[in-house]
Amino acid sequence: MGGGPRSFPEFERGGPQRHHSVSDYEGGRPGSSHNLQNFYANQRYQPRPSEAEQAMQQKRRMAAQRERELRNYHQEQQYNRSKDTTEPIE
């Protein structure tokens, strides 16, 4: 590679420049905070899911709970079996 300084001709010739003043940015701030407030307000007051959707979610929750309980029970059984095999027989 060359040892000289790299040149960026698009900047040296005054290529892509944007002329924005600070006031351009400040002008957008109150509106953007207002938009954020609207966003969170809309999140808060979303329409309720239908009864069918609520029932399906409840079924999923119950199934997940059963799976967790079964997994825990299975792990406990495995632990008890391994513990029984390591104890000396009296």
N, C-alpha and C positions, 0 to 999 in steps of 0.2 A: 504494500500500500504506500501511497505517497506521503511524505512527511510534512507537506505544507498544510496550511489551514484549509478546512473545507469551506467551499463557498456555497451560498444559498441564493442563486440568482433571483428567484422569485421574490425574495424579501429585499434584496439589494435594489432592485428596480422599482420597489414599491408595489409589488404584485398584490396578492389577495389581502387587502386591508379592510377592516371594519371600523367605521367611525361611529362609536357609541359613546355617549356621555354618561356620567354617573347618574344623571337624572333619568335616563332611559331605563336603568335597572331599578331605581327607586320607585318609578311610576308603577312597576308591575307588582311590587310587594303587597300592598293592601289587597289587591285582587286575588293574589295567590293564597293569602291566608284565608280570605273569604271562601275560596274554592275548597280549601282543606276543611273548613268548618262544614261546608255543604256535604263533602264526602263522608265525614264522620257522622253527620246527622242522618244521611241516607243509610249508612250502615246500621245505625241504631233503630231506624224505623222501617226495616225491610218487611215485606208482607210475610205473614206466618205461613209455614209449610202446611200443606193440606193434611187432613187427618190420616190419609193413606200413607203419606210420607213419614209422618210421625210414628205410625204403627210399624213401618218397616225399620225405622231407626231404632225403635225400642226392641224389636226382634233381633236386630244385629247386636245391640248392646248385651242382650240376654245370652245370645249365642257366644259372644266373646267372653262373657263372664263364665259360662259353663266350660269353655275351652281352657281358661286359666285355672279353674278349679280342678279339672281333670288332669291338666299338666302337673299341677302341684301334687295332686294325689299320687300320680304315677312316679314322680321324683321321690316322694316320701316312701313309696313301696320299694323302689330300687335301693334307696338308702338303707331301709330296714333289712332288705335281703343281703346287701353287702356287709352290713354290720353283723348279721347273724352268721355269715360264713367266716368272719374273722375272729369271732369269739371262740375260746376253747370250749370243748364239750365237757361237761362235768360228769 
